[in-house]
Structure formats: structure tokens, C-alpha cells
Amino acid sequence: MKHSQFPFRSLSLTSAIVSQLAGGPLVGVFLGKWVDSQFSTSPLFLILGIFLGVGAGTYGTIHLVRAYTGDD
């Protein structure tokens, strides 16, 4: 099975990877800023949220690519 025969499958994988790698840190930033505003702990939870978001996005991307390649 050639990947050129299924361009939409490759496009959907690419967009899923980009959304996970960008979405995780963005959610972490927004949640971290919100928690910081609630407890006046700026920038503690912002930094923690960024790290957790990057970790979650990376983990989700690895899991997605493994499922796509059948390497689960």
C-alpha cells in the first residue's frame, strides 16, 4: 500500500500531529494562567502547565503514530 494512494489519510495524520503538538501546550498555558489568577501564584502554574502540555502532546503524538504504523 503506497502512501500516495491515500493522500487524505496522510493529511489527516499530519493535522492530528500538529493539533496535538500545538494544542497540548496551549491548553496548559490557558489552564496555568487561570489557576495562577485564582491563587495569585504567577507564573508557577503557567510554567507547570506548559511542561505538562508539551509532555501530553508528545505522548499523544507518539501513541498516534504508533497506532498509525501498526507498531502498538
CHARMM-style PDB file with segment names, atoms N, HN, CA, C and O in Angstrom:
ATOM      1  N   MET     1       0.844  -1.173   0.000  1.00  0.00      PROA
ATOM      2  CA  MET     1       0.000   0.000   0.000  1.00  0.00      PROA
ATOM      3  C   MET     1       0.891   1.238   0.000  1.00  0.00      PROA
ATOM      4  O   MET     1       1.656   1.459   0.938  1.00  0.00      PROA
ATOM      5  N   LYS     2       0.789   2.034  -1.044  1.00  0.00      PROA
ATOM      6  HN  LYS     2       0.167   1.854  -1.806  1.00  0.00      PROA
ATOM      7  CA  LYS     2       1.563   3.261  -1.147  1.00  0.00      PROA
ATOM      8  C   LYS     2       0.833   4.389  -0.434  1.00  0.00      PROA
ATOM      9  O   LYS     2      -0.396   4.455  -0.431  1.00  0.00      PROA
ATOM     10  N   HSD     3       1.622   5.277   0.172  1.00  0.00      PROA
ATOM     11  HN  HSD     3       2.620   5.223   0.170  1.00  0.00      PROA
ATOM     12  CA  HSD     3       1.022   6.409   0.852  1.00  0.00      PROA
ATOM     13  C   HSD     3       0.470   7.425  -0.135  1.00  0.00      PROA
ATOM     14  O   HSD     3      -0.426   8.195   0.211  1.00  0.00      PROA
ATOM     15  N   SER     4       0.987   7.441  -1.353  1.00  0.00      PROA
ATOM     16  HN  SER     4       1.714   6.816  -1.634  1.00  0.00      PROA
ATOM     17  CA  SER     4       0.489   8.390  -2.339  1.00  0.00      PROA
ATOM     18  C   SER     4      -0.919   8.034  -2.806  1.00  0.00      PROA
ATOM     19  O   SER     4      -1.611   8.877  -3.378  1.00  0.00      PROA
ATOM     20  N   GLN     5      -1.352   6.796  -2.570  1.00  0.00      PROA
ATOM     21  HN  GLN     5      -0.790   6.111  -2.106  1.00  0.00      PROA
ATOM     22  CA  GLN     5      -2.697   6.402  -2.948  1.00  0.00      PROA
ATOM     23  C   GLN     5      -3.741   6.919  -1.953  1.00  0.00      PROA
ATOM     24  O   GLN     5      -4.928   6.977  -2.272  1.00  0.00      PROA
ATOM     25  N   PHE     6      -3.306   7.287  -0.770  1.00  0.00      PROA
ATOM     26  HN  PHE     6      -2.341   7.241  -0.511  1.00  0.00      PROA
ATOM     27  CA  PHE     6      -4.224   7.749   0.264  1.00  0.00      PROA
ATOM     28  C   PHE     6      -3.788   9.122   0.787  1.00  0.00      PROA
ATOM     29  O   PHE     6      -3.341   9.236   1.928  1.00  0.00      PROA
ATOM     30  N   PRO     7      -3.917  10.165  -0.043  1.00  0.00      PROA
ATOM     31  CA  PRO     7      -3.422  11.481   0.395  1.00  0.00      PROA
ATOM     32  C   PRO     7      -4.217  12.042   1.572  1.00  0.00      PROA
ATOM     33  O   PRO     7      -3.662  12.767   2.399  1.00  0.00      PROA
ATOM     34  N   PHE     8      -5.497  11.721   1.660  1.00  0.00      PROA
ATOM     35  HN  PHE     8      -5.948  11.133   0.989  1.00  0.00      PROA
ATOM     36  CA  PHE     8      -6.287  12.271   2.755  1.00  0.00      PROA
ATOM     37  C   PHE     8      -5.942  11.616   4.085  1.00  0.00      PROA
ATOM     38  O   PHE     8      -6.060  12.248   5.135  1.00  0.00      PROA
ATOM     39  N   ARG     9      -5.516  10.360   4.054  1.00  0.00      PROA
ATOM     40  HN  ARG     9      -5.420   9.846   3.201  1.00  0.00      PROA
ATOM     41  CA  ARG     9      -5.090   9.699   5.282  1.00  0.00      PROA
ATOM     42  C   ARG     9      -3.801  10.336   5.805  1.00  0.00      PROA
ATOM     43  O   ARG     9      -3.658  10.559   7.007  1.00  0.00      PROA
ATOM     44  N   SER    10      -2.877  10.623   4.911  1.00  0.00      PROA
ATOM     45  HN  SER    10      -2.993  10.441   3.934  1.00  0.00      PROA
ATOM     46  CA  SER    10      -1.637  11.293   5.308  1.00  0.00      PROA
ATOM     47  C   SER    10      -1.914  12.707   5.799  1.00  0.00      PROA
ATOM     48  O   SER    10      -1.298  13.166   6.761  1.00  0.00      PROA
ATOM     49  N   LEU    11      -2.824  13.385   5.152  1.00  0.00      PROA
ATOM     50  HN  LEU    11      -3.324  13.012   4.370  1.00  0.00      PROA
ATOM     51  CA  LEU    11      -3.192  14.738   5.555  1.00  0.00      PROA
ATOM     52  C   LEU    11      -3.848  14.733   6.931  1.00  0.00      PROA
ATOM     53  O   LEU    11      -3.579  15.612   7.750  1.00  0.00      PROA
ATOM     54  N   SER    12      -4.701  13.756   7.189  1.00  0.00      PROA
ATOM     55  HN  SER    12      -4.920  13.041   6.524  1.00  0.00      PROA
ATOM     56  CA  SER    12      -5.353  13.693   8.498  1.00  0.00      PROA
ATOM     57  C   SER    12      -4.352  13.352   9.596  1.00  0.00      PROA
ATOM     58  O   SER    12      -4.465  13.870  10.707  1.00  0.00      PROA
ATOM     59  N   LEU    13      -3.378  12.496   9.312  1.00  0.00      PROA
ATOM     60  HN  LEU    13      -3.286  12.075   8.409  1.00  0.00      PROA
ATOM     61  CA  LEU    13      -2.344  12.187  10.300  1.00  0.00      PROA
ATOM     62  C   LEU    13      -1.515  13.428  10.595  1.00  0.00      PROA
ATOM     63  O   LEU    13      -1.215  13.709  11.755  1.00  0.00      PROA
ATOM     64  N   THR    14      -1.144  14.169   9.566  1.00  0.00      PROA
ATOM     65  HN  THR    14      -1.388  13.941   8.623  1.00  0.00      PROA
ATOM     66  CA  THR    14      -0.354  15.379   9.752  1.00  0.00      PROA
ATOM     67  C   THR    14      -1.116  16.410  10.572  1.00  0.00      PROA
ATOM     68  O   THR    14      -0.542  17.023  11.473  1.00  0.00      PROA
ATOM     69  N   SER    15      -2.373  16.610  10.285  1.00  0.00      PROA
ATOM     70  HN  SER    15      -2.839  16.112   9.554  1.00  0.00      PROA
ATOM     71  CA  SER    15      -3.154  17.596  11.040  1.00  0.00      PROA
ATOM     72  C   SER    15      -3.381  17.145  12.479  1.00  0.00      PROA
ATOM     73  O   SER    15      -3.427  17.982  13.381  1.00  0.00      PROA
ATOM     74  N   ALA    16      -3.523  15.849  12.712  1.00  0.00      PROA
ATOM     75  HN  ALA    16      -3.486  15.169  11.979  1.00  0.00      PROA
ATOM     76  CA  ALA    16      -3.667  15.353  14.083  1.00  0.00      PROA
ATOM     77  C   ALA    16      -2.385  15.564  14.881  1.00  0.00      PROA
ATOM     78  O   ALA    16      -2.434  15.928  16.055  1.00  0.00      PROA
ATOM     79  N   ILE    17      -1.244  15.336  14.249  1.00  0.00      PROA
ATOM     80  HN  ILE    17      -1.204  15.040  13.295  1.00  0.00      PROA
ATOM     81  CA  ILE    17       0.036  15.555  14.927  1.00  0.00      PROA
ATOM     82  C   ILE    17       0.214  17.030  15.269  1.00  0.00      PROA
ATOM     83  O   ILE    17       0.599  17.367  16.389  1.00  0.00      PROA
ATOM     84  N   VAL    18      -0.060  17.898  14.318  1.00  0.00      PROA
ATOM     85  HN  VAL    18      -0.373  17.624  13.408  1.00  0.00      PROA
ATOM     86  CA  VAL    18       0.099  19.336  14.552  1.00  0.00      PROA
ATOM     87  C   VAL    18      -0.849  19.808  15.652  1.00  0.00      PROA
ATOM     88  O   VAL    18      -0.451  20.594  16.512  1.00  0.00      PROA
ATOM     89  N   SER    19      -2.092  19.340  15.636  1.00  0.00      PROA
ATOM     90  HN  SER    19      -2.415  18.701  14.938  1.00  0.00      PROA
ATOM     91  CA  SER    19      -3.041  19.792  16.646  1.00  0.00      PROA
ATOM     92  C   SER    19      -2.669  19.287  18.038  1.00  0.00      PROA
ATOM     93  O   SER    19      -2.894  19.985  19.026  1.00  0.00      PROA
ATOM     94  N   GLN    20      -2.103  18.085  18.130  1.00  0.00      PROA
ATOM     95  HN  GLN    20      -1.920  17.517  17.327  1.00  0.00      PROA
ATOM     96  CA  GLN    20      -1.680  17.592  19.442  1.00  0.00      PROA
ATOM     97  C   GLN    20      -0.446  18.320  19.941  1.00  0.00      PROA
ATOM     98  O   GLN    20      -0.364  18.660  21.121  1.00  0.00      PROA
ATOM     99  N   LEU    21       0.508  18.563  19.065  1.00  0.00      PROA
ATOM    100  HN  LEU    21       0.442  18.286  18.107  1.00  0.00      PROA
ATOM    101  CA  LEU    21       1.722  19.239  19.493  1.00  0.00      PROA
ATOM    102  C   LEU    21       1.487  20.721  19.802  1.00  0.00      PROA
ATOM    103  O   LEU    21       2.200  21.297  20.622  1.00  0.00      PROA
ATOM    104  N   ALA    22       0.517  21.328  19.169  1.00  0.00      PROA
ATOM    105  HN  ALA    22      -0.063  20.860  18.503  1.00  0.00      PROA
ATOM    106  CA  ALA    22       0.212  22.734  19.455  1.00  0.00      PROA
ATOM    107  C   ALA    22      -0.868  22.876  20.524  1.00  0.00      PROA
ATOM    108  O   ALA    22      -0.823  23.794  21.343  1.00  0.00      PROA
ATOM    109  N   GLY    23      -1.827  21.972  20.512  1.00  0.00      PROA
ATOM    110  HN  GLY    23      -1.863  21.227  19.847  1.00  0.00      PROA
ATOM    111  CA  GLY    23      -2.953  22.076  21.443  1.00  0.00      PROA
ATOM    112  C   GLY    23      -2.597  21.786  22.883  1.00  0.00      PROA
ATOM    113  O   GLY    23      -3.113  22.438  23.790  1.00  0.00      PROA
ATOM    114  N   GLY    24      -1.722  20.819  23.110  1.00  0.00      PROA
ATOM    115  HN  GLY    24      -1.302  20.289  22.373  1.00  0.00      PROA
ATOM    116  CA  GLY    24      -1.337  20.481  24.482  1.00  0.00      PROA
ATOM    117  C   GLY    24      -0.739  21.660  25.228  1.00  0.00      PROA
ATOM    118  O   GLY    24      -1.224  22.010  26.304  1.00  0.00      PROA
ATOM    119  N   PRO    25       0.298  22.283  24.688  1.00  0.00      PROA
ATOM    120  CA  PRO    25       0.863  23.455  25.376  1.00  0.00      PROA
ATOM    121  C   PRO    25      -0.106  24.631  25.474  1.00  0.00      PROA
ATOM    122  O   PRO    25      -0.087  25.358  26.467  1.00  0.00      PROA
ATOM    123  N   LEU    26      -0.951  24.830  24.465  1.00  0.00      PROA
ATOM    124  HN  LEU    26      -0.966  24.239  23.658  1.00  0.00      PROA
ATOM    125  CA  LEU    26      -1.909  25.931  24.546  1.00  0.00      PROA
ATOM    126  C   LEU    26      -2.907  25.732  25.682  1.00  0.00      PROA
ATOM    127  O   LEU    26      -3.215  26.671  26.416  1.00  0.00      PROA
ATOM    128  N   VAL    27      -3.405  24.519  25.825  1.00  0.00      PROA
ATOM    129  HN  VAL    27      -3.155  23.756  25.229  1.00  0.00      PROA
ATOM    130  CA  VAL    27      -4.315  24.220  26.931  1.00  0.00      PROA
ATOM    131  C   VAL    27      -3.585  24.399  28.255  1.00  0.00      PROA
ATOM    132  O   VAL    27      -4.146  24.933  29.212  1.00  0.00      PROA
ATOM    133  N   GLY    28      -2.336  23.954  28.308  1.00  0.00      PROA
ATOM    134  HN  GLY    28      -1.880  23.520  27.530  1.00  0.00      PROA
ATOM    135  CA  GLY    28      -1.538  24.125  29.521  1.00  0.00      PROA
ATOM    136  C   GLY    28      -1.336  25.590  29.885  1.00  0.00      PROA
ATOM    137  O   GLY    28      -1.399  25.955  31.059  1.00  0.00      PROA
ATOM    138  N   VAL    29      -1.096  26.421  28.891  1.00  0.00      PROA
ATOM    139  HN  VAL    29      -1.045  26.124  27.937  1.00  0.00      PROA
ATOM    140  CA  VAL    29      -0.920  27.858  29.132  1.00  0.00      PROA
ATOM    141  C   VAL    29      -2.208  28.468  29.679  1.00  0.00      PROA
ATOM    142  O   VAL    29      -2.178  29.183  30.680  1.00  0.00      PROA
ATOM    143  N   PHE    30      -3.328  28.190  29.034  1.00  0.00      PROA
ATOM    144  HN  PHE    30      -3.352  27.609  28.220  1.00  0.00      PROA
ATOM    145  CA  PHE    30      -4.583  28.794  29.477  1.00  0.00      PROA
ATOM    146  C   PHE    30      -4.994  28.303  30.865  1.00  0.00      PROA
ATOM    147  O   PHE    30      -5.422  29.095  31.705  1.00  0.00      PROA
ATOM    148  N   LEU    31      -4.866  27.006  31.103  1.00  0.00      PROA
ATOM    149  HN  LEU    31      -4.518  26.362  30.421  1.00  0.00      PROA
ATOM    150  CA  LEU    31      -5.213  26.493  32.434  1.00  0.00      PROA
ATOM    151  C   LEU    31      -4.244  27.008  33.492  1.00  0.00      PROA
ATOM    152  O   LEU    31      -4.658  27.353  34.599  1.00  0.00      PROA
ATOM    153  N   GLY    32      -2.959  27.060  33.159  1.00  0.00      PROA
ATOM    154  HN  GLY    32      -2.622  26.779  32.261  1.00  0.00      PROA
ATOM    155  CA  GLY    32      -1.970  27.563  34.098  1.00  0.00      PROA
ATOM    156  C   GLY    32      -2.207  29.021  34.449  1.00  0.00      PROA
ATOM    157  O   GLY    32      -2.101  29.402  35.614  1.00  0.00      PROA
ATOM    158  N   LYS    33      -2.527  29.841  33.458  1.00  0.00      PROA
ATOM    159  HN  LYS    33      -2.613  29.531  32.511  1.00  0.00      PROA
ATOM    160  CA  LYS    33      -2.813  31.249  33.729  1.00  0.00      PROA
ATOM    161  C   LYS    33      -4.062  31.402  34.580  1.00  0.00      PROA
ATOM    162  O   LYS    33      -4.125  32.265  35.455  1.00  0.00      PROA
ATOM    163  N   TRP    34      -5.060  30.559  34.319  1.00  0.00      PROA
ATOM    164  HN  TRP    34      -5.009  29.858  33.607  1.00  0.00      PROA
ATOM    165  CA  TRP    34      -6.297  30.639  35.096  1.00  0.00      PROA
ATOM    166  C   TRP    34      -6.052  30.255  36.551  1.00  0.00      PROA
ATOM    167  O   TRP    34      -6.527  30.937  37.459  1.00  0.00      PROA
ATOM    168  N   VAL    35      -5.311  29.164  36.781  1.00  0.00      PROA
ATOM    169  HN  VAL    35      -4.925  28.610  36.043  1.00  0.00      PROA
ATOM    170  CA  VAL    35      -5.012  28.747  38.147  1.00  0.00      PROA
ATOM    171  C   VAL    35      -4.155  29.800  38.844  1.00  0.00      PROA
ATOM    172  O   VAL    35      -4.369  30.086  40.022  1.00  0.00      PROA
ATOM    173  N   ASP    36      -3.194  30.376  38.137  1.00  0.00      PROA
ATOM    174  HN  ASP    36      -3.020  30.144  37.181  1.00  0.00      PROA
ATOM    175  CA  ASP    36      -2.376  31.445  38.715  1.00  0.00      PROA
ATOM    176  C   ASP    36      -3.229  32.646  39.123  1.00  0.00      PROA
ATOM    177  O   ASP    36      -2.974  33.264  40.157  1.00  0.00      PROA
ATOM    178  N   SER    37      -4.230  32.974  38.326  1.00  0.00      PROA
ATOM    179  HN  SER    37      -4.438  32.472  37.486  1.00  0.00      PROA
ATOM    180  CA  SER    37      -5.083  34.114  38.670  1.00  0.00      PROA
ATOM    181  C   SER    37      -5.977  33.797  39.872  1.00  0.00      PROA
ATOM    182  O   SER    37      -6.331  34.695  40.636  1.00  0.00      PROA
ATOM    183  N   GLN    38      -6.338  32.531  40.038  1.00  0.00      PROA
ATOM    184  HN  GLN    38      -6.051  31.801  39.417  1.00  0.00      PROA
ATOM    185  CA  GLN    38      -7.177  32.151  41.173  1.00  0.00      PROA
ATOM    186  C   GLN    38      -6.411  32.166  42.491  1.00  0.00      PROA
ATOM    187  O   GLN    38      -6.958  32.544  43.527  1.00  0.00      PROA
ATOM    188  N   PHE    39      -5.143  31.752  42.453  1.00  0.00      PROA
ATOM    189  HN  PHE    39      -4.699  31.445  41.611  1.00  0.00      PROA
ATOM    190  CA  PHE    39      -4.359  31.607  43.674  1.00  0.00      PROA
ATOM    191  C   PHE    39      -3.219  32.616  43.801  1.00  0.00      PROA
ATOM    192  O   PHE    39      -2.440  32.537  44.751  1.00  0.00      PROA
ATOM    193  N   SER    40      -3.105  33.550  42.879  1.00  0.00      PROA
ATOM    194  HN  SER    40      -3.738  33.614  42.108  1.00  0.00      PROA
ATOM    195  CA  SER    40      -2.042  34.574  42.885  1.00  0.00      PROA
ATOM    196  C   SER    40      -0.654  33.939  43.009  1.00  0.00      PROA
ATOM    197  O   SER    40       0.148  34.335  43.854  1.00  0.00      PROA
ATOM    198  N   THR    41      -0.388  32.958  42.159  1.00  0.00      PROA
ATOM    199  HN  THR    41      -1.040  32.636  41.472  1.00  0.00      PROA
ATOM    200  CA  THR    41       0.893  32.242  42.202  1.00  0.00      PROA
ATOM    201  C   THR    41       1.684  32.419  40.915  1.00  0.00      PROA
ATOM    202  O   THR    41       2.522  31.582  40.580  1.00  0.00      PROA
ATOM    203  N   SER    42       1.424  33.500  40.195  1.00  0.00      PROA
ATOM    204  HN  SER    42       0.743  34.180  40.467  1.00  0.00      PROA
ATOM    205  CA  SER    42       2.049  33.714  38.892  1.00  0.00      PROA
ATOM    206  C   SER    42       3.569  33.658  38.991  1.00  0.00      PROA
ATOM    207  O   SER    42       4.118  34.236  39.928  1.00  0.00      PROA
ATOM    208  N   PRO    43       4.247  33.028  38.122  1.00  0.00      PROA
ATOM    209  CA  PRO    43       3.946  32.214  36.952  1.00  0.00      PROA
ATOM    210  C   PRO    43       4.101  30.710  37.217  1.00  0.00      PROA
ATOM    211  O   PRO    43       4.373  29.950  36.288  1.00  0.00      PROA
ATOM    212  N   LEU    44       3.936  30.279  38.451  1.00  0.00      PROA
ATOM    213  HN  LEU    44       3.716  30.897  39.206  1.00  0.00      PROA
ATOM    214  CA  LEU    44       4.181  28.882  38.818  1.00  0.00      PROA
ATOM    215  C   LEU    44       3.366  27.905  37.981  1.00  0.00      PROA
ATOM    216  O   LEU    44       3.931  27.016  37.343  1.00  0.00      PROA
ATOM    217  N   PHE    45       2.041  28.059  37.975  1.00  0.00      PROA
ATOM    218  HN  PHE    45       1.582  28.781  38.494  1.00  0.00      PROA
ATOM    219  CA  PHE    45       1.205  27.106  37.255  1.00  0.00      PROA
ATOM    220  C   PHE    45       1.254  27.309  35.746  1.00  0.00      PROA
ATOM    221  O   PHE    45       0.972  26.382  34.987  1.00  0.00      PROA
ATOM    222  N   LEU    46       1.606  28.499  35.308  1.00  0.00      PROA
ATOM    223  HN  LEU    46       1.836  29.253  35.924  1.00  0.00      PROA
ATOM    224  CA  LEU    46       1.813  28.732  33.878  1.00  0.00      PROA
ATOM    225  C   LEU    46       2.964  27.869  33.366  1.00  0.00      PROA
ATOM    226  O   LEU    46       2.836  27.197  32.343  1.00  0.00      PROA
ATOM    227  N   ILE    47       4.070  27.894  34.072  1.00  0.00      PROA
ATOM    228  HN  ILE    47       4.173  28.440  34.903  1.00  0.00      PROA
ATOM    229  CA  ILE    47       5.230  27.093  33.673  1.00  0.00      PROA
ATOM    230  C   ILE    47       4.926  25.605  33.791  1.00  0.00      PROA
ATOM    231  O   ILE    47       5.279  24.817  32.914  1.00  0.00      PROA
ATOM    232  N   LEU    48       4.265  25.229  34.890  1.00  0.00      PROA
ATOM    233  HN  LEU    48       3.979  25.870  35.602  1.00  0.00      PROA
ATOM    234  CA  LEU    48       3.891  23.825  35.068  1.00  0.00      PROA
ATOM    235  C   LEU    48       2.933  23.370  33.963  1.00  0.00      PROA
ATOM    236  O   LEU    48       3.050  22.255  33.455  1.00  0.00      PROA
ATOM    237  N   GLY    49       1.992  24.231  33.597  1.00  0.00      PROA
ATOM    238  HN  GLY    49       1.897  25.137  34.010  1.00  0.00      PROA
ATOM    239  CA  GLY    49       1.044  23.905  32.533  1.00  0.00      PROA
ATOM    240  C   GLY    49       1.713  23.740  31.180  1.00  0.00      PROA
ATOM    241  O   GLY    49       1.324  22.880  30.390  1.00  0.00      PROA
ATOM    242  N   ILE    50       2.722  24.566  30.912  1.00  0.00      PROA
ATOM    243  HN  ILE    50       3.038  25.264  31.554  1.00  0.00      PROA
ATOM    244  CA  ILE    50       3.450  24.441  29.640  1.00  0.00      PROA
ATOM    245  C   ILE    50       4.164  23.095  29.578  1.00  0.00      PROA
ATOM    246  O   ILE    50       4.084  22.385  28.576  1.00  0.00      PROA
ATOM    247  N   PHE    51       4.865  22.749  30.665  1.00  0.00      PROA
ATOM    248  HN  PHE    51       4.930  23.326  31.480  1.00  0.00      PROA
ATOM    249  CA  PHE    51       5.584  21.473  30.675  1.00  0.00      PROA
ATOM    250  C   PHE    51       4.638  20.276  30.573  1.00  0.00      PROA
ATOM    251  O   PHE    51       4.906  19.329  29.833  1.00  0.00      PROA
ATOM    252  N   LEU    52       3.547  20.321  31.306  1.00  0.00      PROA
ATOM    253  HN  LEU    52       3.329  21.090  31.907  1.00  0.00      PROA
ATOM    254  CA  LEU    52       2.580  19.223  31.231  1.00  0.00      PROA
ATOM    255  C   LEU    52       1.933  19.155  29.848  1.00  0.00      PROA
ATOM    256  O   LEU    52       1.684  18.065  29.332  1.00  0.00      PROA
ATOM    257  N   GLY    53       1.663  20.309  29.252  1.00  0.00      PROA
ATOM    258  HN  GLY    53       1.865  21.194  29.671  1.00  0.00      PROA
ATOM    259  CA  GLY    53       1.071  20.331  27.919  1.00  0.00      PROA
ATOM    260  C   GLY    53       2.008  19.795  26.857  1.00  0.00      PROA
ATOM    261  O   GLY    53       1.577  19.076  25.955  1.00  0.00      PROA
ATOM    262  N   VAL    54       3.285  20.136  26.951  1.00  0.00      PROA
ATOM    263  HN  VAL    54       3.634  20.720  27.684  1.00  0.00      PROA
ATOM    264  CA  VAL    54       4.265  19.605  25.999  1.00  0.00      PROA
ATOM    265  C   VAL    54       4.394  18.093  26.182  1.00  0.00      PROA
ATOM    266  O   VAL    54       4.468  17.351  25.203  1.00  0.00      PROA
ATOM    267  N   GLY    55       4.422  17.645  27.424  1.00  0.00      PROA
ATOM    268  HN  GLY    55       4.362  18.248  28.219  1.00  0.00      PROA
ATOM    269  CA  GLY    55       4.510  16.209  27.686  1.00  0.00      PROA
ATOM    270  C   GLY    55       3.292  15.460  27.181  1.00  0.00      PROA
ATOM    271  O   GLY    55       3.421  14.400  26.569  1.00  0.00      PROA
ATOM    272  N   ALA    56       2.110  16.005  27.434  1.00  0.00      PROA
ATOM    273  HN  ALA    56       2.006  16.866  27.931  1.00  0.00      PROA
ATOM    274  CA  ALA    56       0.884  15.358  26.973  1.00  0.00      PROA
ATOM    275  C   ALA    56       0.799  15.349  25.446  1.00  0.00      PROA
ATOM    276  O   ALA    56       0.385  14.351  24.856  1.00  0.00      PROA
ATOM    277  N   GLY    57       1.184  16.444  24.808  1.00  0.00      PROA
ATOM    278  HN  GLY    57       1.521  17.255  25.287  1.00  0.00      PROA
ATOM    279  CA  GLY    57       1.167  16.491  23.348  1.00  0.00      PROA
ATOM    280  C   GLY    57       2.150  15.520  22.729  1.00  0.00      PROA
ATOM    281  O   GLY    57       1.847  14.881  21.722  1.00  0.00      PROA
ATOM    282  N   THR    58       3.329  15.406  23.327  1.00  0.00      PROA
ATOM    283  HN  THR    58       3.575  15.925  24.145  1.00  0.00      PROA
ATOM    284  CA  THR    58       4.334  14.467  22.823  1.00  0.00      PROA
ATOM    285  C   THR    58       3.881  13.026  23.009  1.00  0.00      PROA
ATOM    286  O   THR    58       4.009  12.202  22.104  1.00  0.00      PROA
ATOM    287  N   TYR    59       3.348  12.729  24.198  1.00  0.00      PROA
ATOM    288  HN  TYR    59       3.244  13.398  24.933  1.00  0.00      PROA
ATOM    289  CA  TYR    59       2.856  11.372  24.458  1.00  0.00      PROA
ATOM    290  C   TYR    59       1.720  11.010  23.497  1.00  0.00      PROA
ATOM    291  O   TYR    59       1.694   9.910  22.945  1.00  0.00      PROA
ATOM    292  N   GLY    60       0.790  11.933  23.302  1.00  0.00      PROA
ATOM    293  HN  GLY    60       0.811  12.827  23.750  1.00  0.00      PROA
ATOM    294  CA  GLY    60      -0.316  11.674  22.386  1.00  0.00      PROA
ATOM    295  C   GLY    60       0.146  11.479  20.956  1.00  0.00      PROA
ATOM    296  O   GLY    60      -0.400  10.647  20.231  1.00  0.00      PROA
ATOM    297  N   THR    61       1.145  12.240  20.549  1.00  0.00      PROA
ATOM    298  HN  THR    61       1.588  12.915  21.138  1.00  0.00      PROA
ATOM    299  CA  THR    61       1.683  12.108  19.196  1.00  0.00      PROA
ATOM    300  C   THR    61       2.365  10.762  19.007  1.00  0.00      PROA
ATOM    301  O   THR    61       2.168  10.100  17.989  1.00  0.00      PROA
ATOM    302  N   ILE    62       3.166  10.358  19.986  1.00  0.00      PROA
ATOM    303  HN  ILE    62       3.326  10.896  20.814  1.00  0.00      PROA
ATOM    304  CA  ILE    62       3.833   9.055  19.897  1.00  0.00      PROA
ATOM    305  C   ILE    62       2.804   7.934  19.830  1.00  0.00      PROA
ATOM    306  O   ILE    62       2.941   7.011  19.027  1.00  0.00      PROA
ATOM    307  N   HSD    63       1.786   8.010  20.661  1.00  0.00      PROA
ATOM    308  HN  HSD    63       1.675   8.759  21.313  1.00  0.00      PROA
ATOM    309  CA  HSD    63       0.738   6.980  20.655  1.00  0.00      PROA
ATOM    310  C   HSD    63      -0.004   6.958  19.313  1.00  0.00      PROA
ATOM    311  O   HSD    63      -0.306   5.886  18.788  1.00  0.00      PROA
ATOM    312  N   LEU    64      -0.291   8.122  18.771  1.00  0.00      PROA
ATOM    313  HN  LEU    64      -0.046   8.992  19.198  1.00  0.00      PROA
ATOM    314  CA  LEU    64      -0.990   8.210  17.489  1.00  0.00      PROA
ATOM    315  C   LEU    64      -0.162   7.627  16.354  1.00  0.00      PROA
ATOM    316  O   LEU    64      -0.680   6.873  15.531  1.00  0.00      PROA
ATOM    317  N   VAL    65       1.119   7.969  16.305  1.00  0.00      PROA
ATOM    318  HN  VAL    65       1.540   8.582  16.974  1.00  0.00      PROA
ATOM    319  CA  VAL    65       1.982   7.480  15.221  1.00  0.00      PROA
ATOM    320  C   VAL    65       2.181   5.973  15.340  1.00  0.00      PROA
ATOM    321  O   VAL    65       2.212   5.270  14.329  1.00  0.00      PROA
ATOM    322  N   ARG    66       2.315   5.474  16.561  1.00  0.00      PROA
ATOM    323  HN  ARG    66       2.290   6.045  17.382  1.00  0.00      PROA
ATOM    324  CA  ARG    66       2.425   4.022  16.735  1.00  0.00      PROA
ATOM    325  C   ARG    66       1.174   3.296  16.284  1.00  0.00      PROA
ATOM    326  O   ARG    66       1.258   2.233  15.670  1.00  0.00      PROA
ATOM    327  N   ALA    67       0.022   3.857  16.580  1.00  0.00      PROA
ATOM    328  HN  ALA    67      -0.047   4.722  17.079  1.00  0.00      PROA
ATOM    329  CA  ALA    67      -1.232   3.241  16.125  1.00  0.00      PROA
ATOM    330  C   ALA    67      -1.342   3.304  14.604  1.00  0.00      PROA
ATOM    331  O   ALA    67      -1.825   2.359  13.980  1.00  0.00      PROA
ATOM    332  N   TYR    68      -0.901   4.403  14.005  1.00  0.00      PROA
ATOM    333  HN  TYR    68      -0.508   5.170  14.511  1.00  0.00      PROA
ATOM    334  CA  TYR    68      -0.967   4.568  12.563  1.00  0.00      PROA
ATOM    335  C   TYR    68      -0.051   3.589  11.842  1.00  0.00      PROA
ATOM    336  O   TYR    68      -0.412   3.048  10.797  1.00  0.00      PROA
ATOM    337  N   THR    69       1.134   3.362  12.400  1.00  0.00      PROA
ATOM    338  HN  THR    69       1.427   3.802  13.249  1.00  0.00      PROA
ATOM    339  CA  THR    69       2.099   2.474  11.749  1.00  0.00      PROA
ATOM    340  C   THR    69       1.891   1.008  12.129  1.00  0.00      PROA
ATOM    341  O   THR    69       2.540   0.126  11.567  1.00  0.00      PROA
ATOM    342  N   GLY    70       0.996   0.745  13.076  1.00  0.00      PROA
ATOM    343  HN  GLY    70       0.469   1.461  13.532  1.00  0.00      PROA
ATOM    344  CA  GLY    70       0.756  -0.620  13.497  1.00  0.00      PROA
ATOM    345  C   GLY    70       1.829  -1.153  14.436  1.00  0.00      PROA
ATOM    346  O   GLY    70       2.033  -2.362  14.535  1.00  0.00      PROA
ATOM    347  N   ASP    71       2.508  -0.247  15.119  1.00  0.00      PROA
ATOM    348  HN  ASP    71       2.342   0.735  15.039  1.00  0.00      PROA
ATOM    349  CA  ASP    71       3.596  -0.625  15.996  1.00  0.00      PROA
ATOM    350  C   ASP    71       3.160  -0.670  17.460  1.00  0.00      PROA
ATOM    351  O   ASP    71       4.002  -0.614  18.357  1.00  0.00      PROA
ATOM    352  N   ASP    72       1.867  -0.772  17.705  1.00  0.00      PROA
ATOM    353  HN  ASP    72       1.184  -0.818  16.976  1.00  0.00      PROA
ATOM    354  CA  ASP    72       1.356  -0.771  19.073  1.00  0.00      PROA
ATOM    355  C   ASP    72       1.708  -1.973  19.851  1.00  0.00      PROA
ATOM    356  OT1 ASP    72       1.333  -2.085  21.018  1.00  0.00      PROA
TER     357      ASP     72
END
